Amino acid sequence: SANLPAVMEMTFDAELDVYVDSADPTGNTDTDTLRIQANASSIQRSFLKFDIAALEGKTVLSAEFGIHLNEYFEFNTPSMQLTYSDDDSWTVDTISWDNQPSSHTAIGASEHIEDPGQYYIWDVFPYWNNDEHDNSLVSYIFTLGNESDIYHAIFASSEAAENQPYLKVTYIPEPATMLLLGLGAICLRKPMKK
C-alpha cells in the first residue's frame, strides 16, 4: 500500500505584538509584556501577528495559539477572549487605539483566568481556512472577555526572556484534500494558496 505523508510540526513566534490603550489613543506599547485591561480610566487590548509563509503549499492539520499569563489583578472573576483579525496591515509603528483593526471573529468561548504562571491555549484550526491567510500572515486580537468589568492581566510578549506567545501547527508537506487514516476517510483543509 502507498505510504502516508509524514505529519510534521512547526512552531511560530509572534512577528509583532503590542498592546494599545484607550488612554493613549494615538500610541501603543511594545515591551516584554502584553496587557488586557478594563477600568474607569482605560481599556487595553493586545495584538499579535504571525508570519506563516513557511506553510505555503502545505496542508495544515491542526493549529493552536498559546499565551503565558504572568499575573492578574481582579475585582471579580476575570476572563479573556481571543479573536481572529482579517486585517494584517498593522505594524508596531502605526497601530494605535484609534486605528486598531475592527473586523474580527471570536475564537471559541472566553476563557476564565485562574492561575498565573501557565499557558492558556486556544484551538485556532476551525478558523484557519480563511482567504486572508493567503498573504502568509495571521493576526489575533487578545482582550478581556467582558470589557465592562474591572480587572487586568499581564502576559509574556515575544520580547520576554521566556514563555513567549506561540502558534503551533501540524501539517503534511505536500498539498492534499483527503487521506485514508485508520477506519475511515478524514477530509483535510485545503493547502495555502501561492
Secondary structure, 3 states (H helix, E strand, C coil): CCCCCCCEEEEEECCEEEEEECCEEEEEECCCEEEEEECCCCEEEEEEEEECHHHCCCEEEEEEEEEEEEEEEECCCCEEEEEEECCCCCCCCCCCCCCCCCCEEECCCCEECCCCCEEEEEECHHHCCCHHHHHCEEEEEEEECCCCCCEEEEEECCCCCCCCCEEEEEEECCCCCEEEECCEEEECCCCCCC
